[in-house]
Amino acid sequence: MQVDLEGCEQRIADLAACERRVDAEAAFTPGDDYRPVVRLVLAAAEALEPPVDERRLEDLRLAVTEACSNAVKVHRVDALAEPVVVSCHIDDAEVRVDVQDRGPGFDPDAVTALPAPEDPARLEHEHGLGVPLMRALTDAVDFRTADDGRGMVVSLVLRR
């Protein structure tokens, strides 16, 4: 039996160069339950070979849930009939989830810093934990104005 080593090496090189990629998008209106959208994102990340580590998926689940919750809060006021759009982009390097709302936007760097967790004054803060939480649970968070100028996009990134 004769084996075509050159052909095998080329096929291996072709496979190595093949980019594994997932792009998915889902939307929900502010009155809908967004948890199925979050589960869809996690299922896409989990389906890859190798899958994203389970602990990191749990971090991503919480960060995406927080981003969706924030989007619903600001979105309801300005564009109730329009959907919040959640898109997931996964490749060999990273998992990125974008949550786009139609709210007025904000400057995340202008958010008042919270007292340290061990400071008793922290107990007085019921809100304002979302941005620090998203930053702590992901490798990168980016806030930007949507391409069409209507609303904000929060990008949450886990590096693989």
Secondary structure, DSSP 8 states (H G I E B T S, - for coil): ----HHHHHHHHHHHHH----EEEEEEE-TTS--HHHHHHHHHHHHTSSS---HHHHHHHHHHHHHHHHHHHHHHHHH-TTS-EEEEEEE-SSEEEEEEE--S----GGGS-----TTSGGGGG--S--HHHHHHHHSSEEEEEE-TTSSSEEEEEEEE-
